[in-house]
Amino acid sequence: MSFQALFDSIVSDNLCIIARTWQAGRGRRYMPAWKDIDPVPIGPQLRYIWAGKYDCVAQTFTGRLAGEDIAGMFGKSVHGARMEEYFPLEIYRLFFPWMQRVAVGPAFAHGSGLIYRRQGKNFEGERIILPLADDGVHGDGVIGASFYNPIGGENREEQPHLSGGEQMEFFALDPAIVSA
């Protein structure tokens, strides 16, 4: 599996734009660095983006940024916050292994379904998580994006009470493009 397999699994045009920007930043390296992600092509999509820096010794993520839609979902900025302090415990327990697998694996991740069910919201959508590496080889962060649509009314009482959750799929990075 490869970037193309990940890309082919994405439905949202917004997430496709973000994935293409990651791929462009990657160039011929295994992974792009944070500085390689050009914000210009993803300007309209920045509201859906979130990113974290991974400390492999402490095995924790520290927030780099969260777009306005993401920050609004949790009611606070992620910048500088340790993941375990930022997220409610139930969400941290779910999200940390996904993000760690992407950063350390490294791998790509694509999720779809009720992506904010654990936040008490019936939002159908999808998310991607992509690895970052300052040196282009050893994962030390992630950039992700979550695109969603509310199902039903804005008021929780008006929303249908859907069951289920998010289905997450992981894709190996394609090392064939790495140049010496």
SERO-4910 file (N, C-alpha, C, O; in steps of 0.05 Angstrom, whole numbers):
BEGIN
 pado doro    nc1    nc2    nc3   cac1   cac2   cac3    cc1    cc2    cc3    oc1    oc2    oc3
  Met    A     17    -23      0      0      0      0     18     25      0     42     23      6
  Ser    A      6     47     -7     23     71    -12      6     96     -9    -17     96     -2
  Phe    A     19    118    -15      5    143    -16    -18    142    -35    -40    152    -28
  Gln    A    -15    130    -58    -37    128    -77    -60    113    -66    -83    120    -70
  Ala    A    -55     91    -51    -77     76    -38    -91     94    -18   -116     93    -17
  Leu    A    -76    109     -2    -89    127     17   -106    148      1   -129    152      7
  Phe    A    -93    160    -19   -107    181    -34   -133    170    -47   -153    184    -47
  Asp    A   -132    146    -57   -156    134    -70   -178    129    -50   -201    126    -57
  Ser    A   -171    126    -24   -191    121     -3   -206    146      6   -227    144     18
  Ile    A   -195    169      0   -206    195     10   -229    203     -8   -228    203    -32
  Val    A   -251    211      5   -275    220     -9   -276    251    -11   -282    262    -32
  Ser    A   -270    264     11   -271    293     13   -251    308     -5   -227    302     -4
  Asp    A   -261    326    -21   -242    343    -37   -223    358    -19   -200    362    -26
  Asn    A   -233    368      4   -215    383     22   -192    366     32   -169    376     33
  Leu    A   -197    341     39   -176    324     49   -157    316     26   -133    312     30
  Cys    A   -168    313      2   -151    308    -22   -131    330    -26   -107    325    -32
  Ile    A   -139    355    -23   -122    378    -26    -99    377     -5    -76    382    -11
  Ile    A   -106    371     20    -87    369     41    -67    346     36    -43    350     40
  Ala    A    -77    323     27    -59    301     22    -40    307     -1    -17    301      0
  Arg    A    -50    321    -22    -33    328    -45    -11    348    -36     12    347    -45
  Thr    A    -18    366    -17      1    385     -7     23    371      9     46    378      7
  Trp    A     15    351     25     34    335     40     53    321     20     78    321     24
  Gln    A     42    309     -1     58    295    -21     77    314    -35    100    307    -40
  Ala    A     68    338    -41     86    358    -54    108    366    -35    131    369    -44
  Gly    A    102    369    -10    123    376     10    143    354     14    166    358     21
  Arg    A    134    329     11    150    306     14    172    305     -8    195    297     -2
  Gly    A    166    313    -31    185    311    -53    194    282    -57    178    265    -60
  Arg    A    220    278    -56    231    251    -60    240    239    -33    253    218    -33
  Arg    A    233    252    -11    239    241     15    218    222     25    196    221     14
  Tyr    A    224    208     46    205    189     58    181    204     69    158    196     66
  Met    A    187    226     83    166    243     95    175    273     94    199    278     94
  Pro    A    156    291     92    163    319     94    167    328    123    158    315    141
  Ala    A    181    350    126    183    363    152    160    382    155    147    389    135
  Trp    A    155    391    179    134    411    184    138    435    166    118    446    154
  Lys    A    163    444    163    169    468    147    163    465    117    162    484    103
  Asp    A    161    440    109    156    434     80    127    435     72    120    434     48
  Ile    A    109    438     91     80    439     85     73    468     79     73    485     96
  Asp    A     68    473     53     62    500     44     33    506     50     15    493     41
  Pro    A     28    527     67      1    534     74    -16    547     52    -40    548     54
  Val    A     -3    557     31    -17    571     10    -38    554     -4    -61    562     -6
  Pro    A    -31    530    -14    -51    514    -28    -73    503    -10    -94    495    -20
  Ile    A    -69    504     16    -89    493     35   -102    515     51   -114    509     72
  Gly    A   -100    540     43   -112    562     58   -141    557     66   -147    560     89
  Pro    A   -158    550     47   -186    546     54   -190    521     72   -211    518     85
  Gln    A   -171    503     72   -174    478     88   -161    480    115   -163    462    131
  Leu    A   -147    502    121   -133    505    147   -152    501    170   -143    493    192
  Arg    A   -176    508    167   -196    506    189   -200    477    198   -209    473    221
  Tyr    A   -193    457    181   -197    429    188   -171    415    197   -172    392    205
  Ile    A   -149    429    197   -123    418    202   -115    419    231   -123    438    245
  Trp    A   -101    399    240    -88    398    266    -61    384    264    -57    368    245
  Ala    A    -43    391    282    -16    379    280     -4    377    307    -11    392    326
  Gly    A     14    357    310     27    353    335     56    344    331     62    330    312
  Lys    A     73    351    350    101    344    350    104    320    369     93    321    391
  Tyr    A    117    299    360    120    275    376    148    274    390    168    278    377
  Asp    A    148    268    416    172    264    431    174    234    436    159    223    452
  Cys    A    193    221    423    194    192    425    204    182    452    198    160    460
  Val    A    220    199    466    230    191    493    207    192    513    202    173    527
  Ala    A    192    214    513    169    217    532    144    203    521    125    200    536
  Gln    A    144    195    496    121    183    483     96    200    487     75    191    497
  Thr    A     99    225    478     76    243    479     76    262    455     97    266    442
  Phe    A     53    272    450     50    292    429     44    319    442     30    321    462
  Thr    A     56    340    430     50    368    438     37    382    414     48    380    392
  Gly    A     16    396    419      1    409    397     17    431    384     30    447    397
  Arg    A     16    431    357     28    453    342      7    473    333     10    497    336
  Leu    A    -15    462    323    -37    480    314    -63    464    311    -62    439    308
  Ala    A    -84    478    313   -111    467    306   -126    489    293   -128    512    303
  Gly    A   -138    482    270   -154    502    255   -179    509    271   -185    496    291
  Glu    A   -193    530    262   -215    540    277   -237    520    281   -250    520    303
  Asp    A   -243    503    262   -264    482    266   -255    462    287   -272    453    303
  Ile    A   -230    455    288   -220    435    307   -219    447    335   -229    435    354
  Ala    A   -208    471    337   -207    485    363   -235    490    374   -239    488    398
  Gly    A   -253    497    356   -281    501    365   -294    476    375   -311    477    393
  Met    A   -287    453    364   -298    428    373   -291    422    402   -307    412    418
  Phe    A   -266    429    410   -256    424    437   -257    448    455   -252    446    479
  Gly    A   -262    472    444   -265    496    460   -239    508    470   -240    525    487
  Lys    A   -217    500    458   -191    512    467   -170    506    446   -173    489    429
  Ser    A   -148    522    447   -126    519    429   -109    495    437   -106    489    460
  Val    A    -99    481    417    -81    458    422    -52    467    423    -35    451    433
  His    A    -46    491    414    -18    499    412     -3    497    439    -12    510    459
  Gly    A     18    482    440     34    479    464     23    460    485     36    454    505
  Ala    A     -1    449    480    -13    431    500     -4    403    495     -3    394    472
  Arg    A      1    389    517      7    360    514    -19    346    509    -40    352    521
  Met    A    -18    326    491    -42    312    482    -58    301    505    -83    303    505
  Glu    A    -45    289    525    -59    277    547    -73    297    565    -91    290    580
  Glu    A    -65    322    564    -77    344    579   -100    357    563   -118    369    574
  Tyr    A    -98    356    537   -116    370    519   -142    354    515   -164    365    518
  Phe    A   -140    329    509   -163    313    502   -176    300    527   -162    294    546
  Pro    A   -202    297    527   -215    280    547   -203    252    546   -195    243    525
  Leu    A   -201    239    569   -187    213    571   -196    193    550   -180    179    538
  Glu    A   -222    190    546   -233    171    527   -222    176    498   -216    158    484
  Ile    A   -221    201    491   -211    209    464   -181    205    463   -171    195    443
  Tyr    A   -166    212    484   -138    208    485   -131    178    481   -113    172    465
  Arg    A   -145    161    495   -139    132    493   -143    121    465   -130    102    457
  Leu    A   -162    133    451   -167    124    423   -147    137    404   -135    123    387
  Phe    A   -143    163    406   -127    178    387    -97    173    390    -83    171    369
  Phe    A    -86    171    414    -57    168    418    -46    145    402    -26    149    388
  Pro    A    -57    121    404    -45     99    388    -46    104    358    -28     96    343
  Trp    A    -67    116    348    -69    123    320    -46    141    312    -32    136    292
  Met    A    -43    163    327    -23    183    320      5    172    323     23    178    307
  Gln    A      9    156    344     36    144    348     42    124    326     65    124    316
  Arg    A     23    109    317     28     90    295     35    105    269     53     96    254
  Val    A     22    128    264     29    144    241     57    156    243     72    154    224
  Ala    A     63    167    266     90    180    269    112    160    270    133    164    257
  Val    A    109    139    285    131    120    290    133     98    268    155     90    261
  Gly    A    110     90    258    109     68    239    129     70    217    144     50    213
  Pro    A    131     91    202    110    110    199     88     99    180     93     79    166
  Ala    A     65    112    180     43    103    164     25    126    158     29    149    168
  Phe    A      6    121    140    -16    140    135    -40    129    149    -42    104    152
  Ala    A    -59    146    156    -84    136    168   -108    151    154   -106    175    148
  His    A   -129    136    150   -154    147    139   -177    136    156   -180    112    158
  Gly    A   -193    154    166   -216    146    182   -241    157    170   -241    178    157
  Ser    A   -263    143    174   -289    153    164   -311    142    182   -308    122    196
  Gly    A   -333    156    182   -356    148    198   -365    171    216   -363    194    208
  Leu    A   -373    164    240   -382    184    260   -357    194    275   -351    184    297
  Ile    A   -342    212    263   -316    219    273   -315    235    299   -294    237    312
  Tyr    A   -337    246    307   -338    261    333   -359    250    352   -369    264    369
  Arg    A   -366    224    349   -386    212    367   -377    214    396   -394    218    413
  Arg    A   -352    211    402   -342    212    430   -344    240    442   -341    244    466
  Gln    A   -348    260    425   -353    287    434   -382    293    437   -390    316    442
  Gly    A   -399    273    434   -428    276    437   -440    289    413   -461    301    414
  Lys    A   -427    287    390   -437    299    365   -441    278    344   -425    259    342
  Asn    A   -462    280    329   -467    262    307   -457    276    281   -473    287    266
  Phe    A   -431    275    277   -419    287    254   -407    265    237   -389    250    246
  Glu    A   -417    262    213   -407    243    195   -384    256    179   -386    279    171
  Gly    A   -363    241    175   -341    253    160   -318    234    157   -320    210    159
  Glu    A   -295    246    152   -271    230    150   -247    247    159   -248    271    161
  Arg    A   -226    232    165   -201    246    174   -177    231    162   -179    207    156
  Ile    A   -156    246    159   -130    235    151   -109    243    171   -111    264    183
  Ile    A    -89    226    175    -66    232    192    -42    224    176    -39    202    166
  Leu    A    -23    243    173      0    240    156     25    245    173     25    263    190
  Pro    A     47    229    169     71    232    186     88    256    176     88    264    153
  Leu    A    103    266    195    123    287    190    150    278    202    151    264    221
  Ala    A    172    288    189    199    281    199    217    304    193    222    311    169
  Asp    A    229    317    213    247    339    208    271    330    191    280    345    174
  Asp    A    280    305    194    302    295    178    293    281    153    310    271    138
  Gly    A    267    279    148    257    266    124    255    236    127    244    222    109
  Val    A    265    224    149    266    195    152    252    185    178    237    166    177
  His    A    258    198    200    249    188    227    225    205    236    228    229    241
  Gly    A    202    192    237    177    207    244    179    221    271    188    209    291
  Asp    A    171    246    271    172    261    296    147    280    298    148    299    313
  Gly    A    127    274    283    102    290    285     81    280    265     86    262    250
  Val    A     59    293    267     37    287    249     23    312    241     22    332    256
  Ile    A     11    311    218     -8    332    209    -33    316    202    -32    297    187
  Gly    A    -55    326    211    -81    313    206   -102    333    198    -98    357    201
  Ala    A   -124    322    188   -146    339    182   -172    323    186   -173    299    179
  Ser    A   -192    336    196   -218    324    201   -239    341    187   -243    364    194
  Phe    A   -253    329    168   -274    343    153   -300    328    160   -302    304    158
  Tyr    A   -321    344    167   -345    332    176   -370    348    169   -368    372    163
  Asn    A   -392    335    170   -418    348    166   -437    339    189   -439    315    194
  Pro    A   -450    358    202   -469    350    223   -492    334    211   -501    339    188
  Ile    A   -502    314    225   -525    299    217   -548    307    234   -548    304    259
  Gly    A   -569    318    222   -592    328    237   -588    357    246   -572    371    235
  Gly    A   -603    365    266   -603    392    276   -579    400    291   -563    382    299
  Glu    A   -575    425    296   -553    435    312   -556    428    341   -536    423    355
  Asn    A   -580    428    350   -586    422    378   -584    392    382   -595    376    366
  Arg    A   -571    384    404   -567    355    409   -593    340    410   -595    317    401
  Glu    A   -614    352    420   -640    338    422   -653    334    394   -669    316    391
  Glu    A   -645    351    375   -655    348    348   -640    327    331   -649    319    310
  Gln    A   -616    320    340   -600    302    325   -609    273    327   -619    265    349
  Pro    A   -607    258    306   -613    230    308   -592    217    326   -569    226    326
  His    A   -599    197    341   -581    184    359   -569    159    344   -581    138    345
  Leu    A   -547    164    331   -535    143    314   -515    127    331   -502    138    349
  Ser    A   -512    102    324   -493     86    338   -470     81    318   -472     87    294
  Gly    A   -449     69    328   -426     64    312   -404     85    317   -407    101    335
  Gly    A   -384     84    302   -362    102    306   -346    105    281   -356    103    259
  Glu    A   -321    110    285   -303    115    263   -287     90    256   -278     76    274
  Gln    A   -286     85    231   -269     62    221   -243     74    212   -242     92    195
  Met    A   -221     63    223   -194     73    216   -179     52    200   -178     29    207
  Glu    A   -166     61    179   -150     44    162   -122     56    160   -119     81    158
  Phe    A   -101     39    161    -74     48    160    -61     39    134    -67     17    124
  Phe    A    -43     55    123    -29     49     98      1     53    103      9     73    115
  Ala    A     17     34     94     46     37     96     56     58     77     45     62     55
  Leu    A     77     72     84     90     91     66    104     76     44    114     54     49
  Asp    A    106     87     21    120     75     -1    149     84     -2    154    106    -10
  Pro    A    167     67      7    195     75      9    209     77    -18    232     87    -19
  Ala    A    197     67    -39    210     67    -65    218     94    -75    236     97    -92
  Ile    A    205    116    -66    211    142    -76    235    155    -62    244    176    -70
  Val    A    245    142    -41    267    154    -25    292    154    -43    299    133    -55
  Ser    A    305    177    -44    330    178    -59    353    180    -40    351    191    -18
  Ala    A    375    170    -48    399    169    -30    412    196    -30    432    200    -16
***
